[in-house]
């Protein structure tokens, strides 16, 4: 085809004004799009910041509520009484001594008789005499004075004389705890405007307590019983957390000795040595599933296996520690594997390239670099186990235990279970504050463990 038959295409005539309008329109669209993006970004930041602030506000509200109720319970109304161990009242005589040629059974019989006589002494009279001596104005109210202090104080005086008979005939200042109802009344936790029939104390005892508080005979002192005494039902004023604390301590020791070594070793094997096949895939899936299983299921497992099958003692820290170890194990494995994965592959390649074996590479190079993350995961797992309640309830650790355990085989309770028990106590006005105080102690331990995890992570952290 000749060039003469080609029809030239008509080119549009260039219009500078139209091009300028197109550029302006394009610019407006870009600016509009940018404005929408910036607006969405600001909206997202606003909602994100609001969510964080709302969460912090709820946390602050929780802590303020707990602290406002729990901190006053770290102080308790007491009376420092100059107790004279009057021989006329303690008339059982000196403790018997074994005579020459006397059989152990006969000596034991005489000693039991002496103890019975000592127990029949009017120990309350010693305390009342001491209060009257300190404030003679209440001498005419001796009957009301007996309800001013908790009932266990008379038994404490008896036990003091049992331990040291030389106290008879001497005077010693004894810090006597006010009765729980008296303490609640003086602390202002009871509505004083209620009619007399709705009050837990008689009008005379309420007036006497207020009078002694005004005169400075009754003082608010630090409540050491909260930390050194076990729980008590007969004398609520003396109830403390010592038994629950020791039970939790024994359980955490078992968790540390069982869960952490097994969990770390399992994670190292799965991550560094195990071949990737269907068996390891099943194991990994089950580990991840176990981490999401409700804690109460582990309690059912512990009740059926450790108690039902192996007949381990009910309500023992040993069983609680084993149950919590099973519950903590998936967390330790997952966090340890994540820490091992965070170590760069170049570390492994460099070690292998220099002639190190697989075992040397893992234990001499990879594991030290992953140690901060492993420690953090292990401590967080222990802190999580410390606050668990549901599995412990199912293995009998909700039973009332009025003694401090001395071994993992003794009956005991735990801090979260003790909080659960106190929360449901019928003397609510008194134990509501005690419950909040126990929560403060538990939170302090958990915050301490998490702070330790952060500190260890910073201390052993290695940058590469």
C-alpha positions in Angstrom: 0.0 0.0 0.0 1.4 3.3 -1.0 2.0 6.1 1.4 -0.4 8.3 -0.5 -3.4 6.1 0.7 -2.6 6.6 4.4 -5.0 9.0 6.0 -3.3 11.0 8.8 -5.0 10.8 12.2 -6.3 14.1 13.4 -4.3 15.2 16.5 -6.3 17.1 19.2 -5.2 20.6 19.4 -3.2 21.3 22.6 -5.0 23.5 25.0 -2.9 24.9 27.9 -6.1 25.9 29.8 -7.5 22.3 29.7 -4.2 20.8 30.8 -4.1 23.2 33.7 -7.6 22.3 34.7 -6.8 18.5 34.6 -3.8 19.0 36.8 -5.9 21.0 39.3 -8.6 18.3 39.3 -6.0 15.6 39.9 -4.5 17.7 42.7 -7.9 18.1 44.3 -8.5 14.4 44.2 -5.1 13.6 45.7 -5.6 16.2 48.4 -9.1 14.8 49.1 -7.7 11.2 49.3 -4.9 12.4 51.6 -7.4 14.2 53.8 -9.5 11.1 54.1 -6.5 8.9 55.0 -5.3 11.4 57.6 -8.8 11.6 59.1 -9.1 7.8 59.3 -5.6 7.7 60.9 -6.5 10.3 63.5 -9.8 8.4 64.2 -7.9 5.1 64.6 -5.4 6.8 66.9 -8.2 8.4 68.9 -10.0 5.1 69.4 -6.8 3.3 70.2 -5.8 5.9 72.8 -9.3 6.0 74.3 -9.2 2.2 74.6 -5.9 2.3 76.4 -7.1 5.1 78.7 -10.3 3.3 79.4 -8.5 0.1 80.3 -6.1 2.0 82.6 -9.1 3.7 84.2 -10.7 0.4 85.0 -7.4 -0.9 86.3 -7.0 2.2 88.5 -10.5 1.9 89.7 -9.9 -1.8 90.7 -6.7 -0.9 92.5 -8.3 2.1 94.3 -11.2 -0.1 95.4 -9.0 -2.9 96.7 -6.5 -0.5 98.4 -9.2 1.6 100.0 -10.8 -1.6 101.6 -7.6 -3.6 102.2 -5.1 -1.1 103.6 -7.1 -0.4 106.8 -7.1 -4.1 107.6 -3.3 -4.0 107.9 -4.0 -2.2 111.2 -6.1 -3.7 114.0 -7.5 -2.4 117.4 -5.4 -3.8 120.3 -5.0 -3.2 124.0 -1.6 -3.4 125.7 -2.5 -5.0 129.0 -0.2 -5.3 132.0 -1.0 -8.8 132.9 -0.1 -10.0 136.4 0.1 -13.8 136.4 -1.5 -14.0 139.8 -0.6 -17.3 141.7 -3.9 -17.0 143.5 -5.7 -17.5 140.1 -3.2 -19.8 138.6 -3.4 -22.2 141.5 -2.2 -25.4 139.8 1.2 -25.1 141.4 4.5 -25.8 139.7 4.8 -28.2 136.9 5.4 -31.7 138.1 8.9 -33.2 137.9 9.6 -36.8 137.3 10.5 -38.6 140.5 13.2 -41.2 141.0 11.9 -44.6 140.1 8.6 -43.2 138.6 7.3 -44.9 135.5 6.8 -42.7 132.4 3.1 -43.5 132.4 2.6 -42.4 136.0 4.6 -39.2 135.4 2.5 -38.5 132.2 -0.7 -39.0 134.3 0.4 -36.4 136.9 1.5 -34.0 134.1 -1.9 -34.3 132.4 -3.6 -33.6 135.7 -1.5 -30.4 136.1 -2.4 -29.3 132.6 -6.1 -29.8 133.4 -5.8 -27.7 136.5 -4.0 -25.0 134.5 -6.7 -25.1 131.9 -9.4 -24.6 134.5 -7.8 -21.4 135.8 -9.7 -18.1 135.1 -7.3 -16.7 132.5 -9.9 -14.1 131.5 -9.6 -12.6 135.0 -5.9 -11.9 134.4 -6.7 -9.9 131.3 -9.7 -8.0 132.9 -7.6 -7.2 136.0 -4.9 -5.8 133.7 -7.4 -3.6 131.8 -8.9 -2.3 135.1 -5.4 -1.6 136.3 -4.7 0.4 133.2 -8.0 2.3 133.4 -9.6 2.1 136.8 -12.7 4.0 135.5 -14.0 0.8 134.0 -13.7 -1.3 137.2 -17.5 -1.4 137.5 -17.9 -2.9 134.0 -16.0 -6.2 134.4 -18.7 -8.2 132.7 -18.6 -6.0 129.6 -14.8 -6.2 129.5 -14.9 -9.9 128.8 -16.5 -9.2 125.4 -14.0 -6.5 124.5 -11.2 -8.8 123.4 -11.1 -11.9 121.3 -11.7 -15.3 123.0 -8.4 -16.8 122.0 -6.3 -14.4 124.1 -7.1 -16.4 127.3 -5.8 -19.5 125.7 -2.7 -17.7 124.6 -1.9 -16.7 128.2 -2.3 -20.4 129.2 0.1 -21.5 126.5 2.6 -18.8 127.5 2.6 -20.3 131.1 2.8 -23.8 129.7 5.9 -22.8 127.8 7.4 -20.7 130.6 6.0 -21.6 134.1 8.3 -19.0 135.6 5.9 -16.3 134.4 3.6 -17.1 137.4 4.0 -14.2 139.9 5.3 -11.8 137.3 3.8 -8.9 135.4 4.2 -8.7 131.6 2.7 -6.3 129.0 0.6 -8.4 126.6 -0.9 -7.0 123.4 -4.5 -8.2 123.4 -6.5 -8.2 120.2 -10.0 -6.6 120.2 -12.9 -8.8 119.3 -13.8 -8.8 115.6 -17.1 -7.1 116.2 -15.5 -4.5 118.4 -12.8 -3.9 115.8 -15.5 -3.4 113.1 -17.4 -1.1 115.4 -14.4 1.1 116.2 -13.3 1.1 112.5 -16.6 2.6 111.4 -17.6 -0.4 109.2 -21.0 -0.6 110.9 -23.7 1.9 110.5 -24.0 3.5 114.0 -27.5 4.8 113.2 -29.0 1.3 113.1 -31.4 0.4 116.0 -29.9 -1.5 118.9 -31.6 -4.8 117.9 -29.7 -4.8 114.6 -26.3 -4.1 116.2 -23.9 -7.0 116.9 -22.8 -5.5 120.2 -24.8 -4.5 123.3 -25.2 -0.8 124.0 -23.0 -1.1 127.1 -20.2 -2.7 125.2 -20.4 -0.2 122.4 -20.2 2.6 124.9 -17.3 1.0 126.7 -15.3 0.4 123.5 -15.8 4.0 122.4 -14.7 5.2 125.9 -11.5 3.1 125.9 -10.7 4.2 122.4 -11.1 7.9 123.4 -9.0 7.4 126.5 -6.2 5.8 124.4 -6.5 2.4 126.0 -7.5 0.8 122.7 -5.1 1.7 119.9 -4.8 0.9 116.3 -1.6 -1.0 115.7 0.0 -2.9 112.8 -1.7 -6.3 112.3 1.1 -8.8 112.4 -1.4 -11.6 113.0 -2.3 -11.3 109.3 1.1 -12.6 108.4 2.0 -15.0 111.2 -1.3 -16.7 112.1 -3.3 -19.3 110.2 -7.0 -19.1 109.6 -9.4 -19.2 112.6 -13.1 -19.7 112.9 -13.4 -19.6 116.7 -11.5 -16.3 116.9 -11.8 -14.4 113.6 -9.8 -11.4 114.9 -6.6 -13.6 114.9 -7.1 -15.1 111.5 -4.2 -14.7 109.1 -2.5 -15.9 105.9 0.4 -17.9 107.3 -1.1 -21.3 106.4 -2.2 -20.2 103.0 1.1 -18.5 102.3 3.1 -21.7 103.2 0.7 -23.8 101.1 1.3 -21.6 98.1 5.0 -21.6 98.7 5.2 -25.4 98.7 3.1 -25.5 95.6 5.3 -23.0 93.7 8.4 -25.0 94.7 6.9 -28.1 93.2 5.9 -26.2 90.0 9.4 -24.8 89.7 11.1 -28.2 90.2 8.7 -30.1 87.8 7.2 -27.7 85.2 10.2 -25.6 84.3 12.8 -28.3 83.7 10.4 -30.6 81.8 9.0 -27.7 79.8 12.3 -26.2 78.8 13.8 -29.6 77.9 10.7 -30.4 75.8 10.9 -27.1 74.0 14.6 -27.5 73.2 14.0 -31.0 71.8 11.0 -30.0 69.7 12.6 -26.8 68.4 16.2 -27.9 67.8 16.4 -31.7 67.6 13.0 -33.3 66.6 12.4 -34.1 63.0 9.4 -32.4 61.4 6.9 -35.1 60.7 3.3 -36.0 61.5 4.2 -37.1 65.1 5.8 -33.8 66.0 2.9 -31.9 64.3 0.4 -33.8 66.5 2.5 -33.0 69.7 2.7 -29.3 68.8 -1.0 -29.1 68.1 -1.8 -30.8 71.5 0.6 -28.5 73.3 -1.2 -25.4 71.9 -4.6 -26.9 72.7 -3.5 -27.7 76.3 -2.5 -24.0 76.7 -6.2 -23.1 76.0 -7.8 -25.7 78.2 -9.7 -24.1 81.2 -7.8 -24.5 84.4 -10.8 -26.3 86.1 -10.2 -29.2 83.7 -6.8 -29.7 85.2 -8.4 -29.8 88.6 -10.7 -32.6 87.5 -7.6 -34.4 86.1 -5.7 -34.0 89.4 -8.7 -35.2 91.4 -9.2 -38.3 89.3 -5.5 -39.3 88.8 -3.5 -38.0 91.8 -6.2 -38.5 94.4 -8.4 -41.2 93.0 -5.8 -43.4 91.3 -2.6 -42.7 93.3 -4.4 -42.0 96.6 -2.3 -38.9 97.4 -3.5 -36.9 100.4 -6.5 -34.6 99.8 -5.9 -30.9 100.3 -2.1 -31.3 100.2 0.3 -28.9 98.5 1.9 -31.9 96.7 -1.3 -32.5 94.7 -1.8 -28.8 94.1 1.7 -28.4 92.9 1.4 -31.4 90.5 -1.9 -30.0 89.1 -0.5 -26.6 88.6 2.7 -28.0 87.0 0.5 -29.7 84.4 -1.3 -26.5 83.8 1.9 -24.4 83.6 3.8 -26.9 81.3 2.2 -25.7 78.0 3.0 -22.1 78.8 6.6 -22.8 79.5 7.0 -24.9 76.4 5.5 -22.3 74.1 7.4 -19.3 75.6 10.7 -21.3 75.5 10.2 -22.3 71.8 9.4 -18.7 71.0 12.6 -17.6 72.6 14.6 -20.2 70.7 13.1 -19.1 67.4 14.0 -15.5 68.1 17.8 -16.4 68.0 19.0 -15.6 64.4 19.8 -18.7 62.3 23.2 -17.1 61.6 24.3 -18.0 65.1 23.6 -21.6 64.5 25.2 -21.5 61.1 28.4 -19.8 62.4 28.7 -22.3 65.2 28.3 -25.3 62.9 30.6 -23.8 60.4 33.4 -23.6 63.1 33.0 -27.3 63.8 30.6 -27.3 66.8 28.3 -30.2 67.1 24.5 -29.8 67.2 24.5 -30.2 70.9 27.3 -27.7 71.4 25.6 -25.3 69.1 22.4 -25.4 71.1 23.7 -25.4 74.6 26.8 -23.2 74.1 25.4 -20.6 71.8 21.6 -20.7 71.2 20.4 -21.4 74.8 22.5 -18.6 76.4 21.0 -16.1 73.9 17.5 -17.4 74.5 17.9 -17.5 78.3 16.2 -14.1 79.0 13.0 -15.1 77.2 13.0 -18.5 78.8 13.3 -17.0 82.3 10.6 -14.5 81.5 8.2 -17.2 80.3 9.0 -19.5 83.2 8.4 -16.8 85.8 5.2 -15.6 84.2 4.0 -19.2 84.2 4.7 -19.5 87.9 2.9 -16.2 88.5 -0.1 -17.5 86.6 -0.1 -20.7 88.7 0.2 -18.7 91.9 -3.2 -17.0 91.2 -5.1 -20.0 90.1 -8.1 -21.0 92.3 -10.5 -23.3 90.3 -8.2 -26.4 90.1 -7.3 -26.2 93.8 -11.0 -26.2 94.8 -11.5 -29.5 93.0 -8.7 -31.3 94.9 -10.0 -30.3 98.3 -7.8 -27.3 99.1 -10.9 -25.3 100.0 -11.2 -27.1 103.4 -10.7 -25.2 106.5 -7.2 -25.7 107.8 -6.3 -24.1 111.2 -2.6 -24.9 111.1 0.5 -23.9 109.2 1.8 -26.8 107.0 5.3 -27.9 107.5 5.7 -30.2 104.5 4.0 -30.6 101.1 2.1 -33.6 102.4 0.3 -31.7 105.2 -3.2 -30.4 104.7 -3.2 -26.8 103.5 -4.9 -24.1 101.5 -3.5 -21.5 99.2 -3.7 -17.7 99.0 -6.3 -17.4 96.2 -8.4 -20.1 97.9 -8.1 -18.3 101.2 -9.4 -15.2 99.5 -12.3 -17.2 98.2 -13.1 -18.6 101.7 -12.9 -15.2 103.4 -15.1 -13.6 100.8 -17.9 -15.9 101.7 -17.5 -15.6 105.5 -20.7 -14.8 107.4 -18.9 -12.0 109.3 -18.9 -9.9 106.2 -18.2 -6.5 107.8 -14.9 -7.8 109.2 -13.7 -10.2 106.5 -14.5 -7.8 103.6 -11.4 -5.8 104.6 -9.4 -9.0 105.3 -10.3 -10.3 101.9 -9.0 -7.1 100.2 -5.9 -7.2 102.3 -5.2 -10.8 101.2 -5.8 -9.7 97.6 -3.2 -6.9 98.1 -0.7 -9.5 99.4 -1.4 -11.8 96.4 -1.1 -9.0 93.9 2.1 -7.9 95.5 3.6 -11.3 95.1 2.5 -11.5 91.4 3.7 -8.0 90.6 7.0 -9.0 92.3 7.3 -12.1 90.2 6.6 -10.2 87.0 9.0 -7.4 88.0 11.6 -10.1 88.6 11.0 -11.5 85.1 11.5 -8.0 83.6 14.7 -7.5 85.6 16.1 -10.8 84.6 15.3 -10.2 80.9 17.1 -6.8 81.0 20.0 -8.3 83.0 20.7 -11.3 80.7 19.6 -9.7 77.4 22.2 -9.9 74.7 21.9 -7.7 71.6 23.2 -9.1 68.3 
